[in-house]
Amino acid sequence: MLASVLLSSVPHCFTGTDDGDHRPGADGDAAARLVSALGGRGAVRVVTQVHGARVVGAAGAGLDVEADAIVCTEPGVVVAVRVADCVPILLAAPRGVAAVHAGWRGTAADIARSALLALCEAAECDPSEVRGAIGPCICGRCYEVGDDVIRAVSRVAPGGSWRVGERNVDLGEANAAILSAEGVTIDRLHHCTRCGSGFWSHRRDGAASGRQVGAIRL
């Protein structure tokens, strides 16, 4: 498990292949181990991710719910998102946390900003009070895309630091730029899921790929 120094005061982690396959039903003990590692209680709150911009509260989370971010203000409850190249984002406010899943469609739909605003409303804080960590995801060198993706991301991500050459996009950097522009202090864990080792990658392994998680609790 990996963790961000910036969020060292908040129980959280980003898992890898050694921490189990977090696809539903793939590893029956993976979720329990995650809760134990974070000192949480109850079941991990997850949703069915659909590459959109819907944000739900932890009380309304579940596999029967389609969303891409979960906000929680209840101490002890672990919220998590599953990824295998997409960007896992963890946000921590003084009285709340959020877990966010951002693929290119979610990034273009502004899921990071939507989750931030929902967290600030629930935790009654300003974006400048929020800290964030972006976990292992596919790097810009490995993520070649079409013009449609570049145009879609450019509509929400400020600056050009997320462009890598003519055909590649760094989604982690795009989401960092979005959140930084709102006043959030961001830490990035620069591990590529595709060309690095120890991570699941859908672009590398296809349908056989498992899932790692980004998880956090208040």
C-alpha positions in Angstrom: 0.0 0.0 0.0 1.1 3.5 -0.8 0.3 6.7 1.0 0.7 10.5 0.5 2.9 12.5 2.9 0.5 15.4 2.5 -2.3 13.3 3.9 -0.2 11.7 6.6 -2.7 12.8 9.3 -5.6 11.1 7.6 -6.0 7.3 7.3 -5.8 6.5 3.6 -4.0 4.4 1.0 -3.5 3.5 -2.6 -3.3 -0.3 -3.1 -1.4 -2.4 -5.7 -1.5 -6.0 -7.0 0.0 -7.3 -3.7 -3.0 -5.9 -1.8 -5.6 -8.1 -3.7 -7.9 -7.7 -6.6 -10.7 -5.3 -5.6 -13.1 -6.2 -8.4 -16.5 -7.2 -6.8 -16.2 -10.9 -5.8 -12.6 -11.3 -7.0 -11.0 -11.4 -3.6 -13.4 -11.8 -0.7 -10.9 -10.7 1.9 -9.5 -7.7 0.1 -12.1 -5.2 1.4 -11.8 -6.5 5.0 -8.0 -6.2 4.9 -8.4 -2.6 3.6 -10.8 -1.6 6.5 -8.4 -3.2 9.0 -5.4 -1.4 7.5 -7.1 2.0 7.8 -8.5 1.4 11.2 -12.1 1.7 10.0 -15.3 0.0 10.8 -18.1 -1.6 8.9 -17.9 -2.3 5.1 -16.0 -0.2 2.6 -18.4 2.2 0.9 -18.1 1.8 -2.9 -20.3 2.5 -6.0 -20.6 1.2 -9.5 -18.4 3.6 -11.5 -19.7 4.9 -14.8 -17.2 7.5 -15.9 -19.5 10.4 -15.1 -19.7 13.3 -12.7 -22.2 12.1 -10.1 -21.2 12.5 -6.5 -23.0 10.6 -3.6 -22.7 10.6 0.1 -21.3 7.6 1.9 -24.7 6.7 3.4 -26.2 6.4 -0.1 -23.3 4.4 -1.6 -23.5 0.8 -2.8 -22.9 -1.3 -5.9 -26.5 -0.6 -6.9 -25.6 3.1 -7.1 -24.0 4.6 -10.3 -21.5 7.4 -9.4 -17.9 8.3 -9.6 -17.2 10.0 -6.3 -18.2 9.5 -2.6 -18.2 12.1 0.1 -18.1 11.1 3.7 -18.4 13.2 7.0 -18.9 10.2 9.3 -15.8 9.2 11.3 -14.6 5.6 10.8 -16.2 4.9 7.5 -13.9 3.9 4.7 -14.8 5.2 1.2 -13.0 3.9 -1.9 -12.8 4.0 -5.7 -11.6 1.2 -8.0 -9.1 1.9 -10.7 -6.9 0.2 -13.3 -5.3 3.1 -15.2 -7.9 5.8 -14.3 -7.0 8.4 -11.7 -7.8 7.8 -8.1 -8.2 11.1 -6.2 -8.5 11.3 -2.4 -9.6 14.6 -0.8 -9.4 15.5 2.9 -11.1 18.5 4.6 -11.2 19.2 8.4 -14.6 17.5 8.7 -14.9 15.3 5.7 -13.2 13.2 3.0 -13.9 12.1 -0.5 -12.7 9.4 -2.9 -12.9 10.2 -6.7 -12.6 8.1 -9.8 -11.5 10.0 -12.9 -11.0 8.5 -16.3 -10.9 10.8 -19.3 -14.7 11.0 -19.5 -15.0 11.8 -15.8 -12.2 14.3 -16.1 -13.9 16.0 -19.0 -17.2 15.9 -17.1 -15.4 17.8 -14.3 -15.8 15.1 -11.6 -12.9 16.4 -9.6 -14.4 19.9 -9.2 -17.9 18.4 -8.6 -16.5 16.2 -5.8 -14.6 19.1 -4.3 -17.6 21.4 -4.2 -19.8 18.6 -2.7 -17.1 17.9 0.0 -16.9 21.6 0.8 -20.6 21.8 1.2 -20.9 18.7 3.3 -17.9 19.6 5.5 -18.7 23.3 5.6 -15.2 24.4 4.5 -13.5 26.4 1.8 -11.5 24.7 -1.0 -8.3 26.2 0.4 -8.8 24.0 3.5 -8.8 20.8 1.4 -5.8 18.7 0.7 -5.7 16.1 -2.0 -3.6 13.2 -3.2 -3.6 11.7 -6.7 -2.5 8.1 -6.7 -1.0 5.7 -9.3 -2.6 6.0 -12.7 -1.5 5.7 -16.4 1.2 8.2 -17.2 1.1 10.7 -20.0 3.7 8.8 -22.1 1.6 5.7 -22.0 -1.8 7.4 -22.7 -2.1 8.1 -26.3 -5.6 9.5 -27.2 -7.5 11.0 -30.1 -8.3 14.7 -30.7 -11.7 14.3 -29.2 -10.2 13.4 -25.8 -7.8 16.3 -26.0 -10.5 18.7 -26.8 -12.8 17.4 -24.1 -10.1 17.6 -21.4 -9.0 21.1 -22.5 -12.4 22.4 -21.8 -12.0 21.8 -18.0 -8.3 21.5 -17.3 -6.4 24.9 -17.2 -2.9 25.4 -18.7 -1.1 22.9 -20.8 1.0 20.9 -18.3 -1.2 17.9 -18.9 -0.3 17.7 -22.6 2.5 15.3 -23.4 3.5 15.8 -27.0 0.9 15.9 -29.7 -1.2 12.8 -29.0 -0.8 12.0 -25.3 -2.6 13.3 -22.1 -1.5 13.0 -18.5 -4.9 12.6 -16.7 -3.3 12.8 -13.3 -1.8 16.2 -14.2 -5.1 17.4 -15.7 -7.0 16.7 -12.5 -4.2 18.2 -10.4 -4.5 21.4 -12.5 -8.3 21.5 -12.0 -8.0 21.1 -8.2 -5.1 23.5 -7.8 -7.0 26.2 -9.7 -9.7 25.9 -7.0 -7.2 26.4 -4.2 -6.6 22.8 -3.2 -3.1 21.7 -2.2 -2.3 18.6 -4.2 0.3 15.8 -3.9 0.9 13.3 -6.7 2.3 9.8 -6.4 4.1 9.4 -9.7 3.7 5.7 -10.4 2.4 4.6 -13.8 0.0 1.6 -13.7 0.8 0.6 -17.3 4.6 0.8 -17.5 5.4 0.5 -13.8 5.2 -2.7 -11.8 2.9 -3.8 -9.0 -0.3 -2.3 -10.4 -3.3 -3.5 -12.4 -3.6 -1.9 -15.9 -6.6 -2.3 -18.2 -4.8 -0.7 -21.1 -1.9 -3.3 -20.7 -3.9 -6.4 -19.7 -7.4 -5.8 -21.1 -10.4 -7.5 -19.5 -8.1 -9.8 -17.4 -7.0 -6.8 -15.4 -7.9 -6.6 -11.7 -8.5 -3.4 -9.8 -6.7 -1.5 -7.1 -8.3 1.2 -4.9 -7.8 4.6 -3.5 -9.4 4.6 0.0 -9.7 7.1 2.8 -11.6 7.6 6.1 -12.3 10.6 8.3 
